[in-house]
C-alpha cells in the first residue's frame, strides 16, 4: 500500500485540509477500481466500510492477489468532516454556500469530444485508451476557485480513468440500495446482488451532476455522438447507499467489505475464482424516474406506518402527520407500488419534507431526480 496526502487549496490563512489517498496493486494495472467513502461527510457507515476494505486489501496485496489497481479514498470530504454547528455534524452541504458536496462536479463531456475528434478508429480498445487519456487531460486542466471546487476536481482526477468507480454513501434510514447508469444495468444488478441491495435505481441523467455521473456520462454521451465508431462504456460507476446512518457496526461493515471484495474478484481485480457466479439478486432494477418521493403536505409530527424495506401497494398509508395546532391528523399515502427503500429519520416535518422513497415503475418523473 502506498499513501498519498494531497493538500487542498487553502481557504484562509492558518487553515488547511488534506485528502488521503491509498493505492494498492501496480500503478496503471487493469482493471482499475476507484473507491471513495462519505462524500457527504456525515455518512459514517461508509467510512467504517472503507476501513474494513482497507484491511482486506492490505492482506490481499501481501498475498500477491492484486492483479489490477485499487485506489481508496477512506474519507472523501475533509471539509465536511470539520463542519460542526452547535454540536451537530453537518456534512451533506457546504456551509460556505449551501452547495451539496455531491452535486456540480465538472462536466468533461465537451472537452472530451473536442479532444478525441478525428482520433477515434474502428478499434474499440484503441478508442478506450484514447478516451481515458483525454479524460485525464481534461480533468487535470480543471481550475478551482475555492477549497470545495479543489476537492471535487481532485476526486475526479483520481477516478476519471477507472474501469469501476464505487462511491460509498448512506441514507438517513434505509435498506441497501444503489444508483447507476441505465446501460450498466447488468453490472449494477451484479453488484447489487453481492451487497444484498433491495433497490437498484437506473438513469442516464439524474440531474445536478453527481460524482458517479461525472465519471460515466462523458463515455455515454460520446458513444451517442460517435455513430458508427466503437466506443465502449468503459467506466462503470455506482453510488452505493449503505443502509441508514444508524447502521454502523463492525459486523455490517465487514459484510459489506467482503461483498465489495467478491465483486472485485469476479471482475478480475483480484486473483482467484473470477468465474464464480454472483448471488441471486434481491431485487430487479427499476428506473430512477419511476421512484416516488413521498412528501409532507404540511408541518407536523411524523408517525410512520411502514418501515424501510417493506413492499407497499399503491394507496398504502406511509405516515401520519399530526398538526399540534389544529389537532388534525393527515395520512400520507403513496401512489406507486414497490419497495419503500428509504425514509426520513426526522420525526418533525416541514411542508414539502421528503418522508420516504419508493422504488416503483409507474411514474415517469423528469428533471432533477435526486433529492437536493
C-alpha positions as CSV (number, residue, x, y, z in Angstrom):
1,X,0.0,0.0,0.0
2,X,1.2,3.5,-0.8
3,X,-0.2,6.5,1.0
4,X,-0.5,10.0,-0.6
5,X,-1.6,13.2,1.1
6,X,-3.0,15.9,-1.1
7,X,-3.1,19.4,0.3
8,X,-6.3,21.3,-0.8
9,X,-6.5,24.9,-1.8
10,X,-6.2,27.0,1.4
11,X,-9.5,28.8,2.3
12,X,-8.0,31.2,4.7
13,X,-4.6,31.9,6.4
14,X,-3.8,29.3,9.1
15,X,-6.2,26.6,7.9
16,X,-5.6,23.6,5.8
17,X,-7.5,20.5,4.6
18,X,-5.8,17.4,3.2
19,X,-7.1,14.4,1.3
20,X,-5.7,11.0,2.0
21,X,-5.4,8.5,-0.9
22,X,-4.4,4.8,-0.5
23,X,-3.1,2.9,-3.5
24,X,-3.0,-0.9,-3.8
25,X,-1.5,-3.0,-6.6
26,X,0.5,-1.8,-9.6
27,X,0.0,1.7,-10.8
28,X,-1.5,1.6,-14.3
29,X,-2.6,-2.1,-14.0
30,X,-6.1,-3.0,-15.2
31,X,-8.8,-3.2,-14.1
32,X,-8.5,-0.1,-12.1
33,X,-11.1,0.4,-9.3
34,X,-11.6,3.7,-7.5
35,X,-13.5,3.6,-4.2
36,X,-14.3,6.6,-2.0
37,X,-16.2,7.0,1.2
38,X,-18.5,9.6,2.7
39,X,-18.5,12.4,0.1
40,X,-21.4,13.5,2.3
41,X,-19.1,13.6,5.3
42,X,-21.6,12.6,8.0
43,X,-22.2,9.2,6.3
44,X,-20.2,7.3,8.9
45,X,-21.1,3.7,7.8
46,X,-19.2,4.4,4.5
47,X,-16.1,5.4,6.5
48,X,-16.2,2.2,8.5
49,X,-16.7,0.1,5.4
50,X,-13.7,1.8,3.8
51,X,-11.7,1.0,6.9
52,X,-12.6,-2.7,6.7
53,X,-11.9,-2.7,2.9
54,X,-8.5,-1.2,3.6
55,X,-7.7,-4.1,6.0
56,X,-8.7,-6.7,3.4
57,X,-6.8,-5.0,0.6
58,X,-3.7,-4.8,2.7
59,X,-3.9,-8.5,3.4
60,X,-4.7,-9.4,-0.3
61,X,-1.8,-7.3,-1.5
62,X,0.6,-9.0,0.9
63,X,-0.6,-12.4,-0.5
64,X,0.1,-11.2,-4.1
65,X,-3.6,-11.3,-5.1
66,X,-3.8,-7.8,-6.6
67,X,-4.0,-8.1,-10.4
68,X,-5.4,-4.7,-11.0
69,X,-5.1,-1.4,-9.2
70,X,-7.3,-0.2,-6.4
71,X,-7.4,3.5,-5.3
72,X,-9.1,4.0,-2.0
73,X,-10.1,7.4,-0.5
74,X,-11.2,6.5,3.0
75,X,-12.8,9.8,3.8
76,X,-13.6,11.8,0.6
77,X,-14.6,15.1,2.3
78,X,-12.3,16.5,4.9
79,X,-14.1,19.8,4.6
80,X,-17.4,18.3,5.6
81,X,-15.8,16.3,8.4
82,X,-14.8,19.5,10.1
83,X,-18.3,21.1,9.9
84,X,-19.9,21.3,13.3
85,X,-22.8,23.6,14.1
86,X,-23.9,23.9,17.8
87,X,-22.5,20.4,18.5
88,X,-24.1,18.7,15.4
89,X,-22.2,17.4,12.5
90,X,-23.4,18.7,9.1
91,X,-21.6,17.0,6.2
92,X,-24.1,17.0,3.3
93,X,-23.9,20.7,2.4
94,X,-21.1,23.1,2.2
95,X,-21.6,25.7,5.0
96,X,-19.8,28.2,2.9
97,X,-22.5,28.5,0.3
98,X,-25.1,25.7,1.0
99,X,-24.0,23.6,-2.0
100,X,-24.4,19.9,-1.9
101,X,-21.0,18.2,-1.8
102,X,-22.2,15.6,-4.3
103,X,-23.5,18.0,-7.0
104,X,-22.0,20.3,-9.5
105,X,-19.0,18.1,-10.5
106,X,-17.3,19.2,-13.7
107,X,-18.8,18.0,-16.9
108,X,-15.9,16.8,-19.0
109,X,-18.0,15.7,-22.0
110,X,-17.5,18.8,-24.1
111,X,-13.7,18.8,-23.6
112,X,-13.6,15.1,-24.3
113,X,-15.5,15.4,-27.6
114,X,-13.2,18.2,-28.7
115,X,-10.0,16.3,-27.7
116,X,-10.9,13.0,-29.5
117,X,-12.4,14.4,-32.6
118,X,-10.7,12.8,-35.6
119,X,-8.7,10.5,-33.4
120,X,-11.1,7.6,-32.9
121,X,-10.7,4.5,-35.1
122,X,-12.5,1.2,-35.8
123,X,-10.6,-0.4,-32.9
124,X,-12.6,-0.3,-29.6
125,X,-9.5,-0.9,-27.4
126,X,-7.6,1.9,-29.1
127,X,-10.6,4.2,-28.6
128,X,-10.9,3.3,-24.9
129,X,-7.2,4.2,-24.3
130,X,-7.6,7.4,-26.3
131,X,-10.7,8.4,-24.3
132,X,-9.1,7.7,-21.0
133,X,-6.0,9.8,-21.8
134,X,-8.3,12.7,-23.0
135,X,-10.3,12.5,-19.8
136,X,-7.2,12.6,-17.7
137,X,-6.0,15.7,-19.5
138,X,-9.4,17.4,-19.2
139,X,-9.6,16.7,-15.5
140,X,-6.0,17.9,-15.0
141,X,-6.9,21.2,-16.7
142,X,-9.8,22.0,-14.3
143,X,-9.3,25.1,-12.2
144,X,-10.5,25.7,-8.7
145,X,-11.5,29.0,-7.0
146,X,-12.2,27.7,-3.6
147,X,-11.5,24.6,-1.4
148,X,-14.6,22.7,-2.3
149,X,-14.0,23.1,-6.0
150,X,-10.5,21.9,-5.5
151,X,-11.7,18.9,-3.6
152,X,-14.2,18.0,-6.3
153,X,-11.6,18.4,-9.1
154,X,-9.1,16.2,-7.3
155,X,-11.6,13.4,-6.7
156,X,-12.5,13.5,-10.3
157,X,-8.8,13.4,-11.4
158,X,-8.3,10.3,-9.2
159,X,-11.3,8.5,-10.6
160,X,-11.9,9.6,-14.2
161,X,-9.8,6.9,-15.9
162,X,-11.0,4.0,-13.7
163,X,-12.8,0.9,-15.0
164,X,-15.0,0.9,-11.9
165,X,-16.0,3.7,-9.6
166,X,-17.7,2.8,-6.3
167,X,-18.9,5.8,-4.3
168,X,-19.9,4.8,-0.8
169,X,-22.7,6.7,0.9
170,X,-25.6,6.1,3.2
171,X,-29.2,7.4,3.6
172,X,-30.9,8.5,6.8
173,X,-33.0,5.3,7.4
174,X,-32.8,2.9,4.5
175,X,-32.1,-0.6,3.2
176,X,-29.1,-1.2,1.0
177,X,-29.6,0.4,-2.5
178,X,-27.6,1.8,-5.3
179,X,-27.7,4.1,-8.3
180,X,-26.1,3.5,-11.7
181,X,-26.2,4.4,-15.4
182,X,-29.1,2.7,-17.3
183,X,-26.8,1.0,-19.9
184,X,-24.9,-0.6,-17.0
185,X,-28.0,-2.4,-15.6
186,X,-26.3,-5.8,-15.7
187,X,-23.2,-5.0,-13.8
188,X,-25.2,-2.8,-11.4
189,X,-27.5,-5.8,-10.6
190,X,-24.4,-8.0,-10.2
191,X,-23.0,-5.5,-7.6
192,X,-26.4,-5.2,-6.0
193,X,-26.6,-8.9,-5.6
194,X,-23.2,-9.0,-3.9
195,X,-24.3,-6.3,-1.5
196,X,-27.9,-7.6,-0.9
197,X,-29.4,-4.5,-2.3
198,X,-33.2,-4.1,-2.1
199,X,-33.3,-1.4,-4.9
200,X,-31.1,-0.8,-7.9
201,X,-32.1,2.6,-9.5
202,X,-31.0,3.5,-13.0
203,X,-30.9,6.7,-15.0
204,X,-28.9,8.2,-17.9
205,X,-29.1,11.6,-16.2
206,X,-30.3,12.1,-12.7
207,X,-29.7,15.9,-12.6
208,X,-27.2,18.1,-10.7
209,X,-24.0,16.3,-12.0
210,X,-23.3,14.0,-9.1
211,X,-19.9,12.3,-8.8
212,X,-20.8,9.0,-10.3
213,X,-22.3,10.5,-13.4
214,X,-19.3,12.9,-13.8
215,X,-17.3,9.7,-14.3
216,X,-19.7,7.8,-16.6
217,X,-21.7,10.3,-18.7
218,X,-18.8,11.6,-20.8
219,X,-18.5,8.0,-22.1
220,X,-22.2,7.7,-22.6
221,X,-22.5,11.0,-24.5
222,X,-19.5,10.3,-26.6
223,X,-21.0,6.9,-27.5
224,X,-24.2,8.5,-28.6
225,X,-22.4,11.1,-30.7
226,X,-19.8,8.7,-32.3
227,X,-22.2,6.9,-34.7
228,X,-20.5,4.0,-36.4
229,X,-17.4,4.3,-34.3
230,X,-16.9,1.7,-31.5
231,X,-16.9,3.4,-28.1
232,X,-17.3,1.2,-25.1
233,X,-18.9,2.4,-21.9
234,X,-15.5,1.6,-20.2
235,X,-16.2,3.2,-16.8
236,X,-18.9,1.7,-14.6
237,X,-19.8,3.9,-11.6
238,X,-22.3,3.3,-8.8
239,X,-23.4,5.3,-5.8
240,X,-23.9,2.7,-3.1
241,X,-26.2,3.7,-0.2
242,X,-25.0,1.6,2.8
243,X,-28.4,1.5,4.5
244,X,-29.0,4.2,7.1
245,X,-26.9,6.4,9.3
246,X,-27.5,4.3,12.4
247,X,-26.5,1.1,10.6
248,X,-22.9,1.5,11.8
249,X,-21.4,-1.7,13.1
250,X,-18.3,-3.9,12.7
251,X,-20.5,-6.8,11.5
252,X,-22.2,-4.9,8.8
253,X,-19.1,-3.1,7.7
254,X,-17.2,-6.4,7.4
255,X,-20.1,-7.9,5.5
256,X,-20.1,-5.0,3.0
257,X,-16.3,-5.0,2.6
258,X,-16.5,-8.8,1.9
259,X,-19.1,-8.1,-0.8
260,X,-17.0,-5.5,-2.5
261,X,-14.0,-7.8,-2.5
262,X,-16.2,-10.6,-4.0
263,X,-17.3,-8.1,-6.7
264,X,-13.7,-7.0,-7.5
265,X,-12.5,-10.6,-7.6
266,X,-15.2,-11.6,-10.1
267,X,-14.2,-8.6,-12.2
268,X,-10.6,-9.6,-12.4
269,X,-9.1,-7.1,-10.0
270,X,-8.1,-9.8,-7.6
271,X,-6.7,-13.3,-8.3
272,X,-8.9,-16.3,-7.6
273,X,-12.2,-17.7,-8.8
274,X,-13.2,-14.8,-11.0
275,X,-15.7,-17.0,-12.8
276,X,-17.8,-17.6,-9.6
277,X,-21.4,-16.6,-10.1
278,X,-22.9,-13.7,-8.3
279,X,-25.5,-14.4,-5.7
280,X,-29.1,-14.3,-6.7
281,X,-30.3,-10.7,-6.7
282,X,-32.6,-9.4,-4.0
283,X,-34.5,-7.1,-6.4
284,X,-34.9,-6.2,-10.0
285,X,-33.5,-2.9,-11.3
286,X,-36.0,0.0,-11.7
287,X,-35.8,3.4,-13.3
288,X,-34.9,6.3,-11.0
289,X,-37.5,8.3,-12.9
290,X,-40.1,5.7,-11.5
291,X,-39.1,6.2,-7.9
292,X,-41.7,8.1,-5.8
293,X,-40.7,10.7,-3.3
294,X,-43.4,10.8,-0.6
295,X,-43.5,14.4,0.8
296,X,-45.2,16.1,3.7
297,X,-48.1,18.4,2.6
298,X,-47.8,20.4,5.8
299,X,-45.9,20.7,9.1
300,X,-46.4,18.1,11.8
301,X,-45.2,15.2,13.9
302,X,-44.3,12.2,11.7
303,X,-45.7,8.8,12.7
304,X,-44.7,6.1,10.2
305,X,-46.9,3.2,9.3
306,X,-44.3,1.4,7.1
307,X,-40.7,0.6,7.6
308,X,-37.8,0.7,5.2
309,X,-37.6,-2.5,3.1
310,X,-41.3,-3.2,3.1
311,X,-43.2,-3.8,-0.1
312,X,-46.0,-1.3,-0.5
313,X,-49.0,-1.1,-2.8
314,X,-50.4,2.0,-4.5
315,X,-52.6,3.9,-2.0
316,X,-50.9,2.4,1.1
317,X,-50.6,4.7,4.2
318,X,-46.9,5.6,4.7
319,X,-47.1,8.0,7.6
320,X,-49.4,10.2,9.6
321,X,-48.8,13.9,10.1
322,X,-50.1,15.2,13.4
323,X,-50.7,19.0,13.4
324,X,-50.3,20.2,17.0
325,X,-52.0,23.5,16.3
326,X,-55.3,22.2,14.9
327,X,-55.1,18.6,16.2
328,X,-55.8,17.3,12.7
329,X,-54.1,14.1,11.5
330,X,-53.3,13.8,7.8
331,X,-52.5,10.3,6.5
332,X,-49.9,10.5,3.7
333,X,-50.2,7.7,1.1
334,X,-48.1,6.6,-1.8
335,X,-49.3,6.4,-5.4
336,X,-46.7,3.7,-6.5
337,X,-46.2,0.1,-5.7
338,X,-42.7,-1.0,-4.9
339,X,-40.1,-1.2,-2.2
340,X,-40.0,1.5,0.4
341,X,-36.2,1.8,0.3
342,X,-35.6,4.8,2.4
343,X,-37.4,7.1,4.9
344,X,-36.5,10.2,6.9
345,X,-35.0,9.8,10.4
346,X,-36.7,13.1,11.4
347,X,-40.0,12.9,13.2
348,X,-40.9,16.5,12.6
349,X,-41.7,17.6,9.1
350,X,-41.9,21.0,7.4
351,X,-44.1,21.4,4.3
352,X,-42.5,19.6,1.4
353,X,-40.2,17.5,3.6
354,X,-39.3,14.2,1.9
355,X,-40.6,11.5,4.2
356,X,-39.9,8.3,2.2
357,X,-38.8,7.0,-1.2
358,X,-40.4,4.1,-3.1
359,X,-38.7,2.2,-5.9
360,X,-41.6,1.9,-8.3
361,X,-42.1,1.8,-12.0
362,X,-45.4,3.6,-12.7
363,X,-44.1,7.1,-12.5
364,X,-42.1,8.9,-15.2
365,X,-40.5,11.8,-13.4
366,X,-38.3,14.3,-15.3
367,X,-35.8,16.9,-14.3
368,X,-33.7,16.6,-11.1
369,X,-34.4,13.0,-9.9
370,X,-32.3,13.0,-6.8
371,X,-33.1,14.8,-3.5
372,X,-31.3,18.2,-3.1
